[in-house]
Amino acid sequence: MKTMQSMGDLDSTEILRLVSSKLPSYSGVKWCWHAHEARTKSKKIVTFGDFAKFVKDEAELANDPIFSPNALKAERRKSDTPFKMGWRTRPSKGDSSLSASAFATT
């Protein structure tokens, strides 16, 4: 679009609304706040370039090897073993190393 000198076509509110609707819901809310602040606080018109920079930043966050949601989720899974969390596991059938007792009271 830059080569064809048609960037203005991408800056229309219709196009920005269309491409914004393709974002995941969480990123869509963040974009909404970002665009709102740009329009109200900075008093500037939101452009496709602003949207592209936002998507680039979101992609970098999503792919961060240490702090991305997926990296943090994987870390939680590693540390959520039953013994580390203090959970008891149910013995498997036929496990003779474990014993159980039952008590009856009147």
C-alpha positions as CSV (number, residue, x, y, z in Angstrom):
1,M,0.0,0.0,0.0
2,K,2.9,2.3,0.7
3,T,4.3,1.7,-2.8
4,M,1.0,2.4,-4.4
5,Q,0.6,5.5,-2.1
6,S,-2.7,4.2,-0.9
7,M,-2.1,4.2,2.9
8,G,-5.0,6.7,3.3
9,D,-7.4,3.9,2.2
10,L,-6.3,1.8,5.2
11,D,-6.9,4.7,7.6
12,S,-10.6,4.7,7.1
13,T,-12.7,3.9,10.1
14,E,-14.4,1.2,8.2
15,I,-11.2,-0.6,7.4
16,L,-9.8,-0.1,11.0
17,R,-13.1,-1.5,12.4
18,L,-12.9,-4.5,10.1
19,V,-9.3,-5.4,10.9
20,S,-9.8,-4.7,14.6
21,S,-12.7,-7.2,14.7
22,K,-10.2,-9.9,13.7
23,L,-8.2,-9.5,17.0
24,P,-8.7,-12.0,19.8
25,S,-11.2,-10.5,22.4
26,Y,-8.5,-9.7,25.0
27,S,-6.4,-7.8,22.4
28,G,-9.5,-6.2,21.0
29,V,-10.3,-4.6,24.4
30,K,-6.7,-3.4,24.7
31,W,-6.8,-1.9,21.2
32,C,-10.1,-0.2,22.1
33,W,-8.5,1.4,25.1
34,H,-5.4,2.3,23.1
35,A,-7.4,3.9,20.3
36,H,-9.7,5.7,22.7
37,E,-6.7,7.2,24.6
38,A,-5.1,8.3,21.3
39,R,-8.3,10.0,20.2
40,T,-9.2,11.7,23.5
41,K,-5.9,12.4,25.3
42,S,-3.6,12.9,22.4
43,K,-6.3,14.4,20.2
44,K,-5.0,12.5,17.2
45,I,-6.7,10.4,14.5
46,V,-6.0,6.7,14.8
47,T,-4.3,5.3,11.7
48,F,-3.6,1.9,10.3
49,G,0.0,2.5,11.2
50,D,-1.1,2.8,14.9
51,F,-3.0,-0.5,14.5
52,A,0.0,-2.2,12.9
53,K,2.3,-1.0,15.7
54,F,-0.2,-2.3,18.3
55,V,-0.4,-5.7,16.6
56,K,3.4,-5.9,16.4
57,D,3.7,-5.1,20.1
58,E,1.0,-7.7,21.0
59,A,2.8,-10.3,18.9
60,E,6.0,-9.6,20.7
61,L,4.3,-10.0,24.1
62,A,2.6,-13.2,23.0
63,N,5.9,-14.7,21.9
64,D,8.0,-13.6,24.8
65,P,9.9,-16.8,25.8
66,I,9.8,-15.9,29.5
67,F,6.7,-13.8,30.3
68,S,4.2,-14.7,27.6
69,P,0.9,-16.2,28.8
70,N,1.9,-19.6,27.2
71,A,5.3,-19.6,28.9
72,L,3.7,-18.8,32.3
73,K,1.1,-21.4,31.7
74,A,3.8,-24.0,31.0
75,E,5.6,-23.0,34.1
76,R,2.5,-23.4,36.2
77,R,1.9,-26.8,34.7
78,K,5.4,-27.9,35.7
79,S,5.0,-26.8,39.3
80,D,1.4,-28.1,39.7
81,T,2.4,-31.6,40.4
82,P,0.3,-33.3,43.2
83,F,3.2,-33.6,45.6
84,K,4.4,-30.0,45.3
85,M,1.0,-28.7,45.8
86,G,0.2,-30.9,48.8
87,W,-2.4,-32.9,47.0
88,R,-3.0,-36.6,47.6
89,T,-3.2,-38.9,44.7
90,R,-5.6,-41.8,44.6
91,P,-3.8,-45.2,44.6
92,S,-4.2,-47.2,41.4
93,K,-6.2,-50.5,41.5
94,G,-4.0,-53.4,42.6
95,D,-1.5,-51.2,44.4
96,S,-0.7,-53.4,47.3
97,S,1.9,-51.0,48.9
98,L,-0.9,-48.8,50.3
99,S,-3.3,-49.9,53.0
100,A,-6.6,-48.5,54.2
101,S,-8.6,-48.8,57.4
102,A,-12.3,-48.4,58.1
103,F,-13.9,-47.6,61.4
104,A,-17.4,-48.0,62.5
105,T,-19.0,-46.1,65.5
106,T,-22.3,-46.4,67.1
